[in-house]
Amino acid sequence: MNSSSGRPIDSHSHACSSTAESTAAKPKLSARMRKRSTKTTVFFTILVLLLAFGVLVPVFAPLPSLSSHKSPHHHYKKMNVGKFEIDEDMFWKDGHPFQIIGGDLHYFRVLPEYWEDRLLRAKAMGLNTIQAYVPWNLHEPKPGKLVFEGIADLVSFLKLCQKLDLLVMLRAGPYICAEWDLGGFPAWLLAIKPALKLRSSDPAFLKLVEKWWGVLLPKISPLLYDNGGPVVMVQIENEFGSYGDDKAYLHHLVTLARAHLGEDIILYTTDGGSRETLEKGTIQGDAVFSAVDFSTGEEPWPIFKLQKEFNAPGKSPPICSEFYTGWLTHWGEKIAKTDADLTATFLRKILSQNGSAVLYMAHGGTNFGFYNGANTGADESDYKPDLTSYDYDAPIKEAGDVENEKFNALWRVIQKYSTASLPSVPRDKKKTGYGPIQLQKTALLFDLLDTIDPADVVESENPISMESAGQMFGFLLYVSEYAGKDYGSGLHIPKVHDRAQVFVSCPSGDNGGRPTYVGTIERWSNQALSLPNARCVSNITLYILVENMGRVNYGHYLFDKKGILSSVYLDGKTLHGWKMISIPFHNLNERPKISPFVHAAYSGFTKVSASASKKLEHKSENISKVPAFYAGCFSIDKVNLVNDTYISFSGWGKGIAFVNEFNIGRYWPSFGPQCNLYVPAPILRHGENIVVIFELESPNSELVVHSVDQPDFMCGSSKSNVHQL
């Protein structure tokens, strides 16, 4: 780290401490407080005169009020501790003015073993508050099956924030956006009939929200600041003004929140800093505080002036609840980058005038499993799925790194306005490249179909959605038949979400009925396919493997079902008689933790040396686009520490990967820009570490992946894959 950064660096990685921040506030006291100071002086003058004239004051008698308020407990704002309030267009913590210098950090994008490390790095940057979403789908992946353990252990995360003297602004949803699958809604909501109207006052939808919040909010209540916990504010919905104007829906959410959390907690909304979005998304009066967000680079104070119009008089502390430190990236785009100095300059404009800001993101993390979200453009076919990495160009990088220009620039600004001395900044964690990992092809997807539980097969006259088939994430295989003939057939699927690989097989053919790849139909470039000529004594079997690449999380195409969502046409005629076969890969928080497919993929795996000195053998034979499983291992000696690493998929096509049975996410280096997937050390272990990948298209010709010590976002068609915003 360059000394010119102007920030202290501790030479030990464990030097971050949970040093408590001073609750004494340094901003100038308000006029009301100066008046109280004058009254205090007058009171003590009178007291001295009374004593001089021999008037006895009982030692244990209560002192009179020092303010004009009737309550005997007021001093600055209030004498009583354990209060977080809004008054005089300021936040007040324990009776003192408080400036929120916060940052978003999502517990569900960081392994629990690293929560404390990432929070300490946020604290070292000068943050006093953590803002976090609560994704409903993480906690209730199936109706009535609740998960609050492991990476979903919200209560432990909040208690850890408190241990580190960090306040919390909790974004309880039920919609969160967050570049997270379906904006945090459980996908099973899409299977309910009649169809629910999400984000509305639809009674059937609200009933499910009531049930969910009836579980969630009682867990939060003991952790509210007034109850001795860290949670000072709870957000209702998220940027609703950019979506609709159903005020009955918002009011119902407020009523629910008050019923569970009481009248004292600050409820808030967040909306874009325009009059239109604020008019649609806010709740007039002082029942709910209206916060704003806006693009970094916009002048903040005219927007804060507008914000005041949507809050009660004296109840509008200026706050940007999403101050963007970076931006998201979709597959096929250049990696998004934002200028560090520009970001720091506009943060200074807010903080220097006693405004508050929450960095979005302070630390992005990773979309492990299948939980990445997606966006759309002009229509729902203009589909843009998010990367596995959620680095976001945040000051604390995906792997927790802080030795970078943006962290330094923001640290220099924040330390000027922090009311507490900042803890020393920890050094970056060591990353290790464990070298090449030789893989073996262990099974073709189609060879494993016999292992499928009959309960995972659904039959229907027409194709049904993944949600209706009970397969919420990953892949669904559609199977049908048609009569063989001397000429080819045209296959057309008007609506497929999101990517369909098409195969045909002739059970009586020379190759023993093995499926042959025909082509791929993609949501964003849907075209008909020509099926090959096939003289087949029996019917030809048609296989269509559909991948759910992540549900839309923002905008009016939120109702994003997956799978084949229309009829399938063969030479213009509807093809009937379908089987839907679920491909059971486990997600981030699902049980069983071991997918039967992944287990089968490495159960027959023969250990292959990953030594770089050994000539790599077992080259791929008969490379085709038939999906297959590959497995390999690498070892970590006990004399070495287990460190973070990245798996490079250079030369591979598209697929998903597991390390020691943990779903580390999707790879797609041929499309880019992400080449490597992050593998946190807690996933690894001393001795043998197993890597299993499900490759959809083209395996690396050497059947090798590499464990490397750094990220890489330069894959794809362009070698200059940086999008400077």
N, C-alpha and C positions, 0 to 999 in steps of 0.2 A: 504494500500500500504506500502510495506517495505521501510524503509528509506534508505536501502542499495542500492536501485535502482539508487541513485545518481541524481534524477531529482526532480524538485520542484512540489509539489502538492498543489493546491488551495483548501481551505476548502469549497468553494462555487461552485455550478455547473455552474454558469453563469460567472465565472471569465475569460473565454477565451475572449480576445478582438481582435479587428481587427487592432492592432497596426501595423503601416506601417513599412515594412522592410527598412532599410537604403539602398539606392542605391549605396553607396560608397563600392567599392570592396576592399577586403583585400589581394587577391593574389598578388604576386610580379609583378611589372610592367615589361613589355617587354623591349627589347633592344631599340625598336623604341621609346618607351615612355621616357626612360632615355635620349636618344638623344634630345628629345623635351625639356626635363627639362634643358639640357645644353644650348640649343638655347635660352630658356627663360632667363637664367642668362645673356647670352651675350647681348641679346636685352636690358635688363634693365640697364646694364652697359653703353651701348652706349647712352641710353636715358638720364642717369644722366650726362654724359659728354657733350651731346648736350645742356642740360639745363644750365650746368655750363658755357658754352660759349655763353649763351644768345639766343640760337635758340628757337624761340617760336613754340610750338606745339599746334594747335587748340584743344580746349577742346573737341569738338564734332567730331573731325576727326576720321575715322575708324582706328583701330589698324591694323598693318600689320599681316600677317599670322605667327603663331608661329611654323609652321611645314613646311616640305618640300613639302607638298601637295599644289596644286593650290587653293583649296577651302579656303576661308577666315574663314570658320566655324570650322576647325579641331582644337582639343586641345589634349585630350588624344587619343581616337580613332576618335571621332567627338565631337564637342562642342554642336551640336544640340541634344536636348532631343527627346524622342519618337522614338528611333531607336533601333531595335534588329537585330544584324548582326553576321556574321561569318567571321573571319579574323585571320591570324596568328595561325591557328588551335585552336582558342578559340571562345567562344560566347562572344558578346559584348552587353551590355545593357546601353544605353545612354552614350556611349563612354567609359564605364568601363568594364573590364573583368568580366565575369559572369559565375558562376558555377551552373548548373542546378542540384538541389536536389529535384526531383519531385516524384510524385506518381500517379498511376491510381486510379480514383474514378469515377464511372459511375452514372450519374444523373438518369438513367432509372432503377437502382437497389436500389434506395433510395427514400423514399417519399419526395416530395418537402418541407414539413414541417421540415424535418431533414437535408436538404442540408447544411444549415449554421452550424449546430452542427457538422456534419462530416468534413466539410472543416476546421472548427476551430481546431478540433482534429488533422487533418493532419498538419495544421500550427504549432500547439504546438509541434509536433514531429520534426519540423524543416524544413518542405517542403516549397519551394518557388514557386513551379510550380505544376499544376494539369494537368494530361493527361487524355483525355476522348474520347471515341468513340462516333460516331453518327450512331445509327442503323436506316437504311432506313425503315425497316418494322414497327418500332414504329411510325414513322411520316407519313407513307402512307400505312395504313393497307389494304386499298382498292384502286384500281386505281383512281387517281385524288382526293381522299378524304384525305386531309392533316390535320395532328394534331400537333399543337405546343402549347399545353396548358397542365396544370396539370403536370404529371410526364414527359411529352414530351416538356415542356417549356424550350427549350435549351437556348434561349436568356436570360431568367431570370437567369438561372444557370451561364452563362458566366458573366453576370453583377454582380452576387453575388461573383464570384471569384475575379473580379476586386475590388469590395468593400472591400474585405478582403486582398487586395494587393497580390494576387496570380496570377502568369502568367499561361497561358494555352497553352498546346500543343494539338491541336485538330485533331483527327483521323477521317477524313471525309469519308473514305471508297472509293467506294461504298461497298466493302467487308470489314468486320471488324473482323471476327472470333469470339473472345470474349466469347466463350462458350454460344453463343446466337443463337437462332433458325435461321438456314440457313445462319449463318454468317452475319446476319443483312439484307440479301436480303428479300424483300417481297415475301411471298409464292405464291402470284398470278402470279409472273413471271413464275412459273412452269406450269401454265395452258395455257400459250400462245402457239399457234401453227402457223407455225412450231416451234419446241422447240428451245428456246434460248440457246446459249452457254455462260454461265455465266463466268465472269472473262476473257473475251477475246475481241478481236477487231471485233466480230460479229456485223455488222452494226445495226441490229435490237436491240441488247442489248445496244449498245452505244447510240442509239437514246433515249432509256428510261433513261439511266444514265444522258444524257444531259438535259432531262426534269426535272429530280429530282434535279440535281445540279443547274439547273436554278432557282429552288425555294430555295434550302438550302444556297448556297454560297452568294447570295445577303444579306441574313440575317447575315452572318458572316462578310462580308466586313466592316461594320461600327465598328466592334468590334476587328479589327486587331490592333496590337500595334501601328503601324505607324499612325493609325486613332484615337488614344486615347483609344483603348480598351485593353483587356488582352491577346489576342491571338498572340503569337509570332511565332508559327510554325503550319503548316497544313500538315498532313500526307496524302500521296497518296497511296491508296490500303493498304495492310497489309501482310507482309511476302510472297510476291508474288513469291520470289525465291524458296520457298518450294512447289510451285504449278505448275508453268509454266514458259515460257520464251517469251511470246508474247509482244515484246517490242513496237509494234505498239499500243497495248492497253494502256501501261503505258504512252507513249508519248501523246496519245489522252487525257488522264486524265490530264496531265500537261498542255496541251493547254487549256483545259476547265477551269482549276483552274486559270491560268494566266488571262484568259479573264474576269473572275469575280472578282479576288482578286488583280490583278495588278502584277507588276514585282518585287516589293520589298519584299513581304512576303517570308519567308523561307519555301519552300516545302521540304518535306523529305520522305524517304522510310525507312522501318524497315525490316531487314532480319536477319536470323540466321547467326552466326559468322563463316561461312565456305566459302571457295572460291567458291564452286559450287552455293550456295544460293545467294551469293552476285553477281556473274556473271549473274545469271538469273533475279534477282529482282531489280537491281540498274539501274540508268540512268547515263551514263558517262558524265563527264563535270561538270560545276558548276551550272547548272540549277536546280538540285535537290540534296539536301544533303542526303547522305547515312548513316543512323544510324544502329547499330547492337544490337542484343540481344543474350543471351547465358545462359546456365544453371548456376545457382548459385553453386559455387564450381570450376568452370573453371577459370584458370588464365586469368584475363582480358586483360593485356597489350599486349600479343602476338596477341590477337584478334583486339585490337585497332590499332596495327601496320598494320594488314591486312586491316582494315577499310580504312586506309589512301590511299591504292592503288585504292580505288573505289570513291575517292573524288578528286577534283582539288587541286593542291598544295596550302597549307595554308588554305584549306577549310574543314578540318577534325578534329574538336574538338572531343576528345574521349567521347563517350556517349553510355551507355547501356540503350536503351529505354524501355526494359522490364527486370528489375532486379527482379527475382522471389523471393518473400518473402514466398511463399507457393506453393500450387498446387491444381488442381481441383479434385473432387471426383465424381465417377459415382455411380448410384444405384447398390447395390450388392457388392460394394468394401468396404474396411476399410477406415475410414476417413484419408485423407492425412495430415501429419504433417511434418514440417521441423524444423531443429534445430536452435534455436534463436542465439546462439553464433556463429555458422558457418555462418549464414546469415549476421550477423554484421561484422564478420571478413572480408568477401569478399567485403562488401560495403566499409569498411575502405580501402581496397587495391585500390579501384577506387578513392575515394574522396581524399585520402592522397597525390595523385600525380596530383591533379587538374582535374581529370576526372569527368564526370557528370553521374548521374544515375537516373532512374525513377523506383520507386518501383512498381512492378506488383504483387499483388495489395497493395495499401496503405489501402484501405477499399473495401471489396468485395461487401457486400450487399446481396440482395435476388433476385432470379428469380421468381418474382410474376407472377401470371397468368400462361400462357402456353409457355413462351418465353425461357425456358431452351434449351440449345443446346444438342448435342450428338457427339460422336466419333465412329469410326469404327476401327476394327483391320485388319486382313488379307484380308477380303472381306466385302461386305456391309451387310451380314447377321450377322457378328460379331459386333453387335450393342450395344453401351454403352451410355445410356442417363444420363445426368447430374442431380444432386440433385436440389431440390428447393433452398436450401441454397447455397449461393456463398460466404460463409465465407472465403474460400481460405487459411485458417490459416494465414491471414493477420494480421499486427500489430494492426489495428483497426478492431475489430471483427464485426460480422454481425449486432449486436445490438449497435455498437458504442463503445464497451468496450475497454479501453486502459490500464487498470490495469492488465498487463500481461507481461510475460518475454520477448516476442519478441519486444513489443513496447519499453520497457525499454532499451533493448540491442541496438536497432537501434537509439533511442534517444541519448544514450551516445556517439555514433559515430558521428551522425549528428551535435550535438551541438558543437563539436570541429571544424567543418568546416563551420558552418553558419556564414555569414557576419553580421547577425542581432541578437540581443538578443531574445531568444525564449520566447513566452508568456507562462504563467503558464499552466499546464496540467489539464484539468477539470477531475473531478471524474466521474466514470461510472454512467450512468443513472440508477435509481432504476427500478427494475423489480418486478412485483407483480403476485403471483399466486392467481387467484380468485376462485380456488377450482373446485370441480366436476361440470360438466354441464350435466344435464340429457337431453337426446334426445328422441324424438319420431319418429317412422317411419311415414312419412307423405304421401309417395306415392311410388309406384313401377314405374320404368322407363316405362314399357310397358303400364301402366295405363294412362300415359300422352301423348301417341302418338296421341290421338284424338285432342289434343290441337295444334298440329303442323300445321303451316301455309302451305297450299298446295303448295305455292311458294317454300317451303323448301324441296319439294319432287321432285326428278329427276328420270325419268324412262329410262331404257336402256336395250338393249338385253344382254349386258355383263356388269360386274361391271366397274365402272369408279373411278378414283382417287378422293380423298377428294378435291383436288384443282380444278379439273374439275367440281365437284359438288358445288363449291363455299363455301365449309366448310374448312377454312384454319387451324383451330386449334380445339383441343378437340376430339370430337367423331363423327363418322358417322355410322348410322345403315343401313346395307344392308339386304334386305328382298327378298326372292324368295319362290317358292313352288316346291314340287315334290310329286309324287304319293306314297301313303302309301302301304306297303306290309308286308308279314309275316316275312321277314328276315331283318336284319340290313343293313345299307348302309355305305360304306366307303367314308368319306369326305376328299378331298385333295385340299389345296390352296397353290400352289407353292411359291407365293410371296405375303406376307402380311406385311405392315408397319403400326403399329409396334406390336400390340397385339390384338388378336381377340378372343372374347368370343362368343361361339356358343350355340344357343338355338333352340329348336323345339317346335311346338305346333300343336295339332290336334283340329281344331275348333269344331268338333263333339264329342270330348272326354269328359270323366267324369269330368275333372277339369275346364270345361267351356272354354277350349282353352288357358289356361294360359301357357306361355312359360316355358319350363323346361330346365335347364342348362345341357349341354352335355360335354363341355370341353373348353380348351383354346389353341389357336395356337399362338406361339410367334415367332417373326422374328429371334431370336437368337437360337431357338431350334425347328424349324418347323417340326412337325410330323402330319401324317394323324389321323383323328378321326373316331371312329366307332359310327355312329348314332344308337340309340336304335331301337329295333323292335317296330313297331307301326301298328296296324290294325286300319286304319282310313278311315271312309266312304268318307270323303272329302280329298282333297290334304293336305299334311303336310306343314306347314309354317316354313321356315328356317330363323332364325334371326342371323345375325353376327354383333356384336357390335365391331367396330374397334377403338382403341385409338391411336391417334397421340401422342407419348411420347416425341417429340422434334426432330427437323430436324438436320441432321449432319451439323456441322459448320466448319469442317476442313478436308482437304484432297481431294482425287479425287472422292469420292462418295458424293460430295456436292449436286448433283442433286437428292435430297431425297424426292421424292413424297410420299404421305401417302395414306393409305387405302388398298383396295384389288387391286393389280397391275398385276394380271394375271387372267386367267380363273379359275372358280371353278369347280372341278370335283367330280361327284357323281358316285361311282362305275366305275371310269375310263371314264365316259361320261361327256361332258361339260354341265353345268347347265345354261340355258338361262332364260331371263325374270326377270329383277331386278328392285327394287325400292331402291333408295338411300335417306335416311331420315336424314337431318341435325339435330343434337342435339345442340340447340343454347345456349351454355354457353358463357358469355362475357369474353373477354380477358382484359388485363391490360388497354388498351387505346381505347376500342371499345364502340360504342354507339348502342343500348340503354344500359345504365349502368345496368339496371335490366334485367337479363335473364328471359324470360317467364317461363322456367323450374324451376329456383331457386325461382321465385315468387310463382309459384304454390306449391312448396315444403313447404313453410312456411305460405301460406295464410290461411290454415286451422289449423295452429299450435296452440296447447293449451299450455299455459305457465305451465312449470313444475319447481318446486323449485330446485335450485342447491345447497341448503344448505347441508353441509357435515354431519350435525347432523340428517338429515332426512333419513330414510331407503330408499335406491334407489329401485324403483319399475319399472314396465313396462319392464321387461326383454324381450329379443328378443324371439319371437315366430316363430317356424318353420324356423330356420335359413337355408338359402339356398344361392346359389351364383347368385341369381337374383338381378341385380342392383336396388338400391332403394335410396330414399332421406330420410334424417333424419334431424330434426331441434330441437333446444333448445335455451335457453337463460341464461344469467347470468347478474347480476346487479352490478353496481358500485355506491356506496352511494355518495351523493354530498359532504359529509364531507371529503372524501378521494380524493387524486389526481388520475388522470387517468394515469396509467403507462404502459410501455411495458409489454407484457406477451408472453407466448408460449402456443400453444395448443398441448397437448400430445395425440397421437393416439394409445397408447399402447393397444393391444388387437384387433385392427381393421385390416382390410385387405389391401385394396388399393383404392385410390380415390382422389377426389379434395375437397377443403373446401373453404367456404365463411364466412367472418365475416362482418356483417353489409353491405352485398352485395358486399364486396371487395374480389376478388379472391386471396387468400393468397398462393395458389399453390397446388402441388401434395403431397400426403403422401403415404408411402408404408413401414410401419414398419416391416412387415413380411419379407421383402427383405433387408431392412436396407441400410446404417447405420443410416439414419436420422429418429429420432422418433418423434420430435416435430417441429412444424412450428412456425416461428417468426410472432408475431402480434404487429406491432408498435402502440404506443399510439394514434397517430392521426386517426387511424381507429376506435378507441373506443370512447365511450361517457358516460357521467353520465346517470344513469338509466339503461334501458334495452338494452342489446347487443345480437343480434341474430346470432347464429351459424347454418349454413346449410352445410351438407356434402353430397356428392354423393358417396356412397360406392358401389364398383363394385362387391365385393365378399362376405366377411364374416364380419358382424358387431360385435362389442364387445358384449359379451353375456349380459352385463348389460346396453347396450345402453348408455354408459357414455364416454365422453371425459373429460380431465382435463386441466384447466388453471394453468400452473406452471410458476416458476420464473427463469428457466434456460434452456439452450439448452441441447440436448441429442443426441449423435451420436453413441450410443452403441446398436442399434437394429440390428436384423438379426440373422443369424445362429451362429455367433461368438460373444462372450462377450468381446473379446479383439480387438475391431474393430478400431485399430489405425495403420495406415501404415506410419511408420517413413521413410521419404525419405532421 
